[in-house]
Amino acid sequence: MPAQISSEDQQLSTKIAERLKRDEAGLVAAVVQQFDSKEVLMLGWMDDEALRRTLRSGRVTFFSRSRQEYWRKGDTSGHIQMVKAVALDCDGDALLISVDQHGPACHTGTRSCFDGRALPAFVEPVFVEPVA
Amino acid sequence: MPAQISSEDQQLSTKIAERLKRDEAGLVAAVVQQFDSKEVLMLGWMDDEALRRTLRSGRVTFFSRSRQEYWRKGDTSGHIQMVKAVALDCDGDALLISVDQHGPACHTGTRSCFDGRALPAFVEPVFVEPVA
């Protein structure tokens, strides 16, 4: 007699699936943050199955919009992301994935996908006390 | 003679616009992070004009997917986001907006839109040394 496999192992639980507000492609945005330094490493996309794999396996899996396929981060590069925690935002269209990132998160070799990519911006004037 | 207004004041600069990889609705994801605590506060959406306003004004402006209109964060609630820095990721489909958030970021009253909204997840087993 084969071992029973619960439907929860095969599909994202209904309770979570009901809270997702997917875009027209069936995806939600997934913000990936290093758990200790709090650095934002990258943003990827997940459908129900990518989220299920991420929650069940301890490794982050995305759905690639350009390649239209699942990719488990690090399978090619070795730069894996071990899941520390996952949260879904108030309106269900964004996930925050807390991870331990091994090596650089970015395919260009930088630690985060935002490193060295600042845009020119006007920021709030800061009041500076004259040095006495 | 009226003051000259450069095209840069009216439109997002071509240099930045060329780097954006917009979705089918013309939007990129914008991750908002508190500049000092590094907490991820929320995720919003920006088109070219919302990004231009954010870069030029020092206040974060999003484009609402549900209401199909611009909203400058805090205009209704008072919970404004002052821009500290903006970066665009390696493939141009995500922005990281570093801000000083006044009050809660979430419309539900929590500091971040992810607070108290964790999903059950399997995480990497952690090796614990027995206490001697």
Interface residues (C-beta under 8 A of the other chain):
Chain A: I16 D23 E24 A25 A29 V31 Q33 S37 K38 E39 V40 M42 L43 T54 L55 R56 S57 G58 M82 V83 K84 A85 V86 A87 L88 D89 C90 D91 D93 A94 L96 D100 C106 H107 T108 T110 C113 F114 D115 R117 A118 L119 P120 A121 F122 V123 E124
Chain B: I16 D23 E24 A25 A29 V31 Q33 S37 K38 E39 V40 M42 L43 T54 L55 R56 S57 G58 M82 V83 K84 A85 V86 A87 L88 D89 C90 D91 D93 A94 L96 D100 C106 H107 T108 T110 C113 F114 D115 R117 A118 L119 P120 A121 F122 V123 E124
